[in-house]
């Protein structure tokens, strides 16, 4: 039966801009939660997690998000500072209140 577990599709989460200041255990916990959330809704494709620090913004992440939007794959943002990254025109960041940190958002169409 364990062999069949390897054959089941699993979601993939690509991570971008992860700051070194975040505790590895916090990262692990968040990735496990996000992975489980994707499986719970039946999504087994590729998704993307952007780590955003408003105190040290990376302009390349904004360009990356515009590129990722065309792929029609879920895009998530983890807010490391006090503010979220501005969403591209026609989109907004929806806070995922299911997560206890209230720091994770999903990019959605307005």
TORPA-4810 file (N, C-alpha, C, O; in nm, 3 decimals):
<nodes>
NODE_1_0.081_-0.120_0.000_0.000_0.000_0.000_0.086_0.126_0.000_0.046_0.227_-0.058_X
NODE_2_0.204_0.122_0.064_0.291_0.239_0.068_0.342_0.276_-0.070_0.370_0.393_-0.098_X
NODE_3_0.355_0.177_-0.158_0.402_0.204_-0.294_0.302_0.294_-0.366_0.343_0.382_-0.442_X
NODE_4_0.174_0.275_-0.342_0.072_0.358_-0.407_0.080_0.504_-0.362_0.042_0.593_-0.438_X
NODE_5_0.130_0.529_-0.241_0.144_0.666_-0.193_0.240_0.746_-0.282_0.220_0.866_-0.302_X
NODE_6_0.342_0.680_-0.335_0.439_0.748_-0.421_0.380_0.782_-0.557_0.429_0.872_-0.625_X
NODE_7_0.276_0.710_-0.598_0.215_0.733_-0.728_0.112_0.845_-0.727_0.076_0.896_-0.833_X
NODE_8_0.066_0.885_-0.610_-0.033_0.992_-0.601_0.031_1.124_-0.639_0.145_1.151_-0.602_X
NODE_9_-0.042_1.207_-0.715_0.014_1.339_-0.748_0.024_1.426_-0.623_-0.056_1.414_-0.530_X
NODE_10_0.123_1.512_-0.621_0.143_1.601_-0.507_0.165_1.743_-0.559_0.227_1.762_-0.665_X
NODE_11_0.116_1.842_-0.486_0.140_1.980_-0.530_0.288_2.017_-0.515_0.362_1.959_-0.436_X
NODE_12_0.329_2.113_-0.593_0.464_2.166_-0.587_0.454_2.314_-0.549_0.371_2.387_-0.603_X
NODE_13_0.538_2.357_-0.455_0.540_2.497_-0.413_0.678_2.553_-0.441_0.777_2.511_-0.381_X
NODE_14_0.685_2.648_-0.535_0.810_2.718_-0.563_0.816_2.840_-0.472_0.718_2.911_-0.457_X
NODE_15_0.932_2.863_-0.412_0.949_2.970_-0.313_1.046_3.074_-0.368_1.149_3.040_-0.425_X
NODE_16_1.013_3.203_-0.349_1.094_3.313_-0.401_1.116_3.420_-0.294_1.022_3.455_-0.222_X
NODE_17_1.237_3.471_-0.284_1.267_3.585_-0.198_1.270_3.554_-0.050_1.250_3.644_0.032_X
NODE_18_1.293_3.431_-0.015_1.291_3.391_0.127_1.404_3.458_0.204_1.521_3.433_0.176_X
NODE_19_1.370_3.542_0.303_1.475_3.608_0.381_1.540_3.513_0.481_1.476_3.421_0.531_X
NODE_20_1.666_3.538_0.509_1.738_3.452_0.603_1.699_3.480_0.748_1.733_3.403_0.838_X
NODE_21_1.627_3.589_0.771_1.590_3.627_0.908_1.474_3.544_0.964_1.447_3.551_1.084_X
NODE_22_1.406_3.467_0.880_1.293_3.388_0.929_1.343_3.255_0.982_1.429_3.190_0.922_X
NODE_23_1.288_3.216_1.095_1.324_3.091_1.161_1.291_2.972_1.070_1.178_2.963_1.021_X
NODE_24_1.386_2.882_1.047_1.360_2.765_0.961_1.240_2.681_1.006_1.170_2.623_0.923_X
NODE_25_1.217_2.674_1.134_1.102_2.598_1.184_0.970_2.666_1.142_0.873_2.599_1.110_X
NODE_26_0.969_2.799_1.142_0.850_2.873_1.098_0.826_2.848_0.949_0.712_2.832_0.905_X
NODE_27_0.934_2.846_0.872_0.924_2.819_0.728_0.867_2.680_0.706_0.775_2.662_0.626_X
NODE_28_0.922_2.582_0.777_0.876_2.443_0.764_0.727_2.433_0.798_0.652_2.367_0.726_X
NODE_29_0.686_2.496_0.905_0.547_2.491_0.949_0.455_2.553_0.843_0.350_2.497_0.811_X
NODE_30_0.494_2.667_0.789_0.414_2.734_0.688_0.403_2.650_0.561_0.295_2.636_0.505_X
NODE_31_0.515_2.593_0.517_0.514_2.512_0.395_0.426_2.387_0.414_0.352_2.349_0.323_X
NODE_32_0.432_2.326_0.530_0.347_2.209_0.557_0.200_2.249_0.555_0.116_2.176_0.500_X
NODE_33_0.167_2.363_0.615_0.029_2.410_0.618_-0.021_2.439_0.476_-0.131_2.400_0.439_X
NODE_34_0.061_2.507_0.398_0.022_2.543_0.262_0.006_2.417_0.177_-0.090_2.405_0.100_X
NODE_35_0.099_2.325_0.190_0.093_2.197_0.119_-0.037_2.123_0.152_-0.107_2.076_0.063_X
NODE_36_-0.068_2.113_0.281_-0.191_2.045_0.326_-0.315_2.118_0.276_-0.414_2.054_0.240_X
NODE_37_-0.311_2.250_0.274_-0.426_2.328_0.225_-0.451_2.303_0.077_-0.566_2.291_0.035_X
NODE_38_-0.346_2.295_0.000_-0.360_2.267_-0.144_-0.419_2.129_-0.166_-0.507_2.111_-0.251_X
NODE_39_-0.371_2.032_-0.092_-0.423_1.895_-0.104_-0.570_1.891_-0.062_-0.651_1.823_-0.125_X
NODE_40_-0.604_1.963_0.044_-0.742_1.963_0.096_-0.842_2.014_-0.008_-0.957_1.969_-0.011_X
NODE_41_-0.800_2.108_-0.092_-0.892_2.160_-0.195_-0.877_2.084_-0.327_-0.940_2.120_-0.427_X
NODE_42_-0.793_1.980_-0.327_-0.778_1.897_-0.446_-0.687_1.953_-0.552_-0.698_1.916_-0.669_X
NODE_43_-0.597_2.043_-0.513_-0.504_2.101_-0.611_-0.371_2.026_-0.602_-0.312_2.016_-0.494_X
NODE_44_-0.325_1.974_-0.715_-0.202_1.895_-0.717_-0.101_1.949_-0.818_-0.008_1.878_-0.856_X
NODE_45_-0.118_2.072_-0.860_-0.026_2.132_-0.957_0.081_2.215_-0.890_0.113_2.196_-0.773_X
NODE_46_0.137_2.307_-0.967_0.243_2.396_-0.920_0.180_2.521_-0.862_0.081_2.573_-0.914_X
NODE_47_0.239_2.570_-0.753_0.198_2.698_-0.693_0.324_2.774_-0.655_0.435_2.721_-0.663_X
NODE_48_0.306_2.898_-0.612_0.420_2.986_-0.588_0.402_3.062_-0.457_0.293_3.112_-0.427_X
NODE_49_0.510_3.070_-0.380_0.509_3.143_-0.253_0.614_3.253_-0.260_0.733_3.226_-0.279_X
NODE_50_0.569_3.377_-0.244_0.656_3.495_-0.244_0.675_3.539_-0.100_0.578_3.559_-0.027_X
NODE_51_0.800_3.554_-0.058_0.832_3.606_0.075_0.859_3.755_0.056_0.953_3.793_-0.014_X
NODE_52_0.777_3.839_0.119_0.790_3.984_0.097_0.823_4.057_0.226_0.752_4.047_0.326_X
NODE_53_0.932_4.131_0.222_0.976_4.213_0.334_0.964_4.359_0.292_1.045_4.408_0.213_X
NODE_54_0.863_4.430_0.345_0.839_4.568_0.305_0.954_4.661_0.346_0.968_4.770_0.290_X
NODE_55_1.035_4.619_0.443_1.149_4.700_0.485_1.268_4.684_0.392_1.361_4.765_0.394_X
NODE_56_1.266_4.580_0.311_1.374_4.553_0.216_1.312_4.496_0.088_1.337_4.380_0.054_X
NODE_57_1.230_4.576_0.016_1.158_4.522_-0.100_1.252_4.486_-0.215_1.354_4.551_-0.238_X
NODE_58_1.216_4.381_-0.285_1.291_4.334_-0.401_1.206_4.360_-0.525_1.107_4.290_-0.546_X
NODE_59_1.242_4.459_-0.609_1.162_4.492_-0.727_1.146_4.375_-0.825_1.049_4.370_-0.900_X
NODE_60_1.240_4.283_-0.823_1.231_4.169_-0.916_1.112_4.078_-0.882_1.062_4.007_-0.968_X
NODE_61_1.068_4.082_-0.756_0.953_3.999_-0.717_0.824_4.049_-0.781_0.737_3.969_-0.817_X
NODE_62_0.811_4.181_-0.796_0.692_4.236_-0.862_0.687_4.192_-1.008_0.581_4.157_-1.059_X
NODE_63_0.802_4.195_-1.075_0.809_4.149_-1.214_0.778_4.000_-1.223_0.709_3.955_-1.315_X
NODE_64_0.828_3.925_-1.127_0.805_3.781_-1.125_0.655_3.751_-1.112_0.604_3.663_-1.181_X
NODE_65_0.587_3.823_-1.026_0.443_3.799_-1.006_0.367_3.823_-1.136_0.278_3.746_-1.171_X
NODE_66_0.402_3.929_-1.208_0.335_3.956_-1.336_0.358_3.843_-1.435_0.269_3.810_-1.513_X
NODE_67_0.475_3.783_-1.431_0.506_3.669_-1.517_0.428_3.545_-1.474_0.375_3.472_-1.558_X
NODE_68_0.420_3.522_-1.342_0.352_3.404_-1.289_0.201_3.409_-1.312_0.137_3.304_-1.327_X
NODE_69_0.144_3.528_-1.315_-0.001_3.542_-1.337_-0.042_3.475_-1.467_-0.150_3.415_-1.474_X
NODE_70_0.041_3.484_-1.568_0.008_3.426_-1.699_0.000_3.274_-1.695_-0.061_3.212_-1.783_X
NODE_71_0.060_3.213_-1.595_0.059_3.066_-1.584_-0.071_3.013_-1.525_-0.098_2.893_-1.532_X
NODE_72_-0.151_3.101_-1.466_-0.277_3.062_-1.404_-0.257_2.955_-1.296_-0.330_2.857_-1.289_X
NODE_73_-0.156_2.977_-1.212_-0.127_2.890_-1.098_-0.140_2.973_-0.970_-0.118_3.094_-0.974_X
NODE_74_-0.176_2.911_-0.858_-0.193_2.987_-0.734_-0.064_3.058_-0.692_0.045_3.001_-0.699_X
NODE_75_-0.080_3.183_-0.648_0.032_3.264_-0.600_-0.001_3.309_-0.459_-0.107_3.366_-0.433_X
NODE_76_0.092_3.282_-0.369_0.075_3.318_-0.229_0.186_3.415_-0.189_0.294_3.416_-0.249_X
NODE_77_0.158_3.496_-0.088_0.256_3.591_-0.037_0.264_3.576_0.114_0.161_3.570_0.182_X
NODE_78_0.385_3.570_0.165_0.405_3.573_0.310_0.461_3.709_0.346_0.570_3.747_0.302_X
NODE_79_0.386_3.783_0.426_0.424_3.919_0.466_0.521_3.911_0.583_0.483_3.874_0.694_X
NODE_80_0.648_3.947_0.557_0.749_3.944_0.662_0.750_4.072_0.745_0.791_4.070_0.861_X
NODE_81_0.705_4.182_0.688_0.702_4.310_0.759_0.559_4.352_0.790_0.471_4.268_0.808_X
NODE_82_0.538_4.482_0.795_0.408_4.535_0.832_0.309_4.553_0.719_0.190_4.573_0.743_X
NODE_83_0.357_4.546_0.593_0.269_4.569_0.477_0.289_4.461_0.372_0.394_4.396_0.365_X
NODE_84_0.185_4.445_0.290_0.196_4.352_0.177_0.250_4.427_0.056_0.247_4.550_0.051_X
NODE_85_0.298_4.354_-0.038_0.341_4.409_-0.166_0.218_4.459_-0.241_0.112_4.398_-0.232_X
NODE_86_0.230_4.569_-0.314_0.116_4.612_-0.395_0.080_4.503_-0.496_0.168_4.444_-0.559_X
NODE_87_-0.049_4.478_-0.510_-0.095_4.376_-0.606_-0.096_4.436_-0.746_-0.117_4.557_-0.761_X
NODE_88_-0.075_4.355_-0.847_-0.085_4.404_-0.985_-0.226_4.456_-1.013_-0.321_4.417_-0.946_X
NODE_89_-0.238_4.541_-1.111_-0.368_4.599_-1.146_-0.467_4.488_-1.181_-0.436_4.397_-1.258_X
NODE_90_-0.586_4.497_-1.123_-0.691_4.399_-1.147_-0.689_4.282_-1.049_-0.771_4.190_-1.059_X
NODE_91_-0.595_4.285_-0.954_-0.580_4.178_-0.855_-0.577_4.238_-0.715_-0.563_4.359_-0.699_X
NODE_92_-0.589_4.152_-0.615_-0.573_4.195_-0.476_-0.519_4.077_-0.395_-0.532_3.961_-0.435_X
NODE_93_-0.459_4.109_-0.282_-0.408_4.005_-0.191_-0.516_3.975_-0.088_-0.551_4.061_-0.008_X
NODE_94_-0.570_3.854_-0.090_-0.670_3.811_0.008_-0.600_3.741_0.124_-0.530_3.642_0.105_X
NODE_95_-0.620_3.794_0.245_-0.559_3.732_0.362_-0.621_3.595_0.384_-0.743_3.579_0.380_X
NODE_96_-0.537_3.498_0.407_-0.583_3.363_0.436_-0.598_3.351_0.587_-0.506_3.311_0.658_X
NODE_97_-0.715_3.387_0.634_-0.740_3.393_0.778_-0.738_3.254_0.842_-0.738_3.242_0.965_X
NODE_98_-0.735_3.150_0.760_-0.728_3.014_0.813_-0.593_2.987_0.879_-0.582_2.901_0.966_X
NODE_99_-0.491_3.062_0.837_-0.357_3.043_0.894_-0.344_3.131_1.018_-0.381_3.248_1.014_X
NODE_100_-0.294_3.077_1.129_-0.290_3.153_1.255_-0.201_3.277_1.253_-0.219_3.365_1.337_X
NODE_101_-0.107_3.287_1.162_-0.015_3.402_1.163_-0.077_3.528_1.106_-0.029_3.638_1.133_X
NODE_102_-0.183_3.516_1.028_-0.243_3.627_0.951_-0.138_3.699_0.866_-0.150_3.820_0.843_X
NODE_103_-0.038_3.628_0.821_0.067_3.686_0.737_0.070_3.625_0.598_0.156_3.662_0.517_X
NODE_104_-0.020_3.533_0.568_-0.017_3.470_0.437_-0.140_3.514_0.356_-0.252_3.520_0.408_X
NODE_105_-0.115_3.544_0.229_-0.217_3.598_0.140_-0.217_3.519_0.009_-0.116_3.461_-0.030_X
NODE_106_-0.332_3.519_-0.058_-0.341_3.459_-0.191_-0.379_3.568_-0.289_-0.466_3.650_-0.262_X
NODE_107_-0.312_3.568_-0.405_-0.342_3.665_-0.509_-0.469_3.622_-0.581_-0.479_3.510_-0.630_X
NODE_108_-0.566_3.714_-0.588_-0.692_3.682_-0.652_-0.733_3.795_-0.745_-0.693_3.910_-0.728_X
NODE_109_-0.815_3.760_-0.845_-0.867_3.857_-0.941_-0.976_3.938_-0.873_-1.058_3.883_-0.799_X
NODE_110_-0.978_4.071_-0.898_-1.082_4.157_-0.840_-1.216_4.124_-0.901_-1.316_4.186_-0.866_X
</nodes>
